[in-house]
Amino acid sequence: MFTLTKAMPGDEALCMEIIADGRQFQQEQGFVQWTEAYPALPDIAEDIKTHRAYLLREDSEVLGYLCLDFDGEPAYDAITGGSWLCDEPYAVLRRLALNARGRGRGLTGVLFDLAAERSRERGITYLRLNTGLQNSRMQHILEKNGFTRRGIIVFKGSQKYAYDKRI
């Protein structure tokens, strides 16, 4: 059974292992979206401190990491080449990563479903996220899971495709 549990203080190293694994996988795919500077330990520590850090578990085994943020994203205010589906409160999915044991099993869809469940518990029925222009694998996964590309935003100094979905 899969669950999405909050990461707790002391889980920083575990979370960073998953992020590092995701960073390595991106490089193996021939692109760099995540650098050594982002996401970094301070980002993950802040996610945990603000109760936005979640771990995907299959029984007791940790397979993934996700920041589920209900505070919005200022970079999303300036979308070009399109527009968002709507202008209602939304949850932002950030820093989504699966470790090697979690990849290739369709678990990104499981993560999306569990994040949607958490969002609906808070009365949020709309998700937004972004991914790098070169991350064709994630773009395919997003579209396969019902997200729609809405345009381009600038996040952390580089252009990203912006996606959203009503849940």
C-alpha positions as CSV (number, residue, x, y, z in Angstrom):
1,M,0.0,0.0,0.0
2,F,1.3,3.5,-0.9
3,T,1.1,6.4,1.5
4,L,2.2,10.0,1.5
5,T,3.6,10.9,4.9
6,K,5.1,14.1,6.2
7,A,8.9,14.2,6.4
8,M,10.0,14.9,9.9
9,P,13.0,16.7,11.4
10,G,15.9,14.2,11.1
11,D,14.7,13.0,7.6
12,E,16.8,15.7,5.7
13,A,19.5,13.2,4.7
14,L,17.0,10.7,3.5
15,C,15.2,13.4,1.4
16,M,18.5,14.6,0.0
17,E,19.4,11.0,-1.1
18,I,16.2,10.9,-3.1
19,I,16.9,14.4,-4.6
20,A,20.5,13.4,-5.4
21,D,19.2,10.2,-7.1
22,G,16.8,12.3,-9.1
23,R,19.5,14.7,-10.1
24,Q,21.7,11.9,-11.3
25,F,18.9,10.4,-13.3
26,Q,18.3,13.7,-15.0
27,Q,22.0,13.8,-16.0
28,E,21.8,10.2,-17.3
29,Q,18.8,11.4,-19.4
30,G,21.1,14.1,-21.0
31,F,19.9,17.3,-19.3
32,V,20.4,19.3,-16.1
33,Q,17.4,20.7,-14.4
34,W,18.5,20.3,-10.9
35,T,22.0,21.5,-10.0
36,E,24.1,21.2,-6.8
37,A,22.7,24.6,-5.9
38,Y,19.0,23.6,-6.2
39,P,17.4,21.8,-4.7
40,A,19.8,21.8,-1.8
41,L,19.7,20.9,1.8
42,P,18.4,24.3,2.9
43,D,15.4,23.9,0.5
44,I,14.6,20.5,2.0
45,A,15.1,21.7,5.6
46,E,12.7,24.6,4.9
47,D,10.2,22.2,3.4
48,I,10.3,20.0,6.5
49,K,10.2,23.0,8.9
50,T,7.1,24.4,7.1
51,H,5.4,21.0,6.9
52,R,5.5,20.9,3.1
53,A,7.8,17.9,2.8
54,Y,6.3,14.5,2.0
55,L,7.7,11.0,1.5
56,L,6.1,8.4,-0.7
57,R,6.2,5.1,1.0
58,E,5.3,1.6,0.0
59,D,4.6,0.0,3.3
60,S,7.8,1.1,5.2
61,E,10.0,1.6,2.2
62,V,10.6,5.2,1.2
63,L,10.5,5.6,-2.6
64,G,9.9,9.3,-3.3
65,Y,9.9,12.9,-2.1
66,L,7.5,15.8,-2.8
67,C,7.1,19.3,-1.6
68,L,3.4,20.1,-1.5
69,D,3.0,23.9,-1.1
70,F,-0.3,25.6,-0.4
71,D,1.2,29.1,-0.3
72,G,1.4,29.7,-4.1
73,E,4.3,30.6,-6.3
74,P,5.1,34.3,-7.2
75,A,6.8,33.1,-10.5
76,Y,3.4,31.8,-11.7
77,D,2.0,35.4,-11.8
78,A,4.0,36.0,-15.0
79,I,3.1,33.3,-17.5
80,T,3.8,33.8,-21.1
81,G,2.6,32.1,-24.3
82,G,-0.6,31.0,-22.6
83,S,-2.6,31.3,-19.4
84,W,-3.6,29.3,-16.4
85,L,-6.8,27.3,-16.5
86,C,-8.3,29.4,-13.7
87,D,-7.4,31.9,-11.0
88,E,-8.5,30.0,-7.9
89,P,-6.4,28.8,-4.9
90,Y,-4.0,26.1,-5.9
91,A,-1.4,23.7,-4.5
92,V,2.1,23.7,-6.0
93,L,3.9,20.4,-6.5
94,R,7.7,21.0,-6.1
95,R,10.9,19.0,-6.0
96,L,9.2,15.7,-7.0
97,A,11.6,12.8,-7.1
98,L,11.6,9.1,-7.0
99,N,14.6,7.0,-6.1
100,A,15.9,4.2,-8.4
101,R,13.6,1.6,-6.7
102,G,10.6,3.8,-7.4
103,R,11.2,4.7,-11.0
104,G,9.6,2.8,-13.9
105,R,6.7,1.7,-11.9
106,G,4.1,4.4,-12.6
107,L,4.6,5.9,-9.1
108,T,4.6,9.5,-10.3
109,G,0.9,9.0,-10.9
110,V,0.5,7.6,-7.4
111,L,2.3,10.6,-6.0
112,F,0.0,12.9,-8.0
113,D,-3.1,11.1,-6.7
114,L,-2.0,11.2,-3.1
115,A,-1.0,14.9,-3.4
116,A,-4.5,15.6,-4.9
117,E,-6.1,13.8,-2.0
118,R,-4.1,15.9,0.5
119,S,-5.0,19.1,-1.4
120,R,-8.8,18.2,-1.5
121,E,-8.6,17.7,2.3
122,R,-7.6,21.4,2.5
123,G,-10.4,22.5,0.1
124,I,-8.0,22.9,-2.9
125,T,-9.1,21.4,-6.2
126,Y,-6.4,22.8,-8.5
127,L,-2.7,21.9,-8.9
128,R,0.1,23.7,-10.6
129,L,3.7,22.8,-11.3
130,N,6.6,23.4,-13.7
131,T,9.3,21.4,-15.3
132,G,12.4,22.2,-17.4
133,L,12.1,22.7,-21.2
134,Q,14.5,19.8,-21.8
135,N,12.7,17.4,-19.4
136,S,10.7,15.6,-22.0
137,R,10.2,12.6,-19.8
138,M,8.5,14.6,-17.1
139,Q,6.5,16.5,-19.7
140,H,5.2,13.1,-21.0
141,I,4.4,11.9,-17.5
142,L,2.5,15.1,-16.7
143,E,0.4,15.0,-19.9
144,K,-0.2,11.2,-19.3
145,N,-1.6,12.1,-15.9
146,G,-4.0,14.8,-17.1
147,F,-1.9,17.9,-16.6
148,T,-2.1,20.5,-19.4
149,R,0.8,22.7,-20.5
150,R,-0.3,26.3,-20.1
151,G,2.7,28.4,-21.1
152,I,6.2,29.3,-19.8
153,I,7.2,30.8,-16.5
154,V,10.6,31.9,-15.3
155,F,11.7,30.1,-12.1
156,K,15.1,30.3,-10.4
157,G,16.4,32.3,-13.4
158,S,15.4,29.9,-16.2
159,Q,12.4,29.2,-18.3
160,K,10.1,26.3,-17.4
161,Y,7.0,24.8,-18.9
162,A,4.0,25.6,-16.6
163,Y,1.3,22.9,-16.1
164,D,-1.9,22.7,-14.2
165,K,-4.8,20.3,-13.5
166,R,-8.2,20.5,-11.8
167,I,-8.6,17.7,-9.3
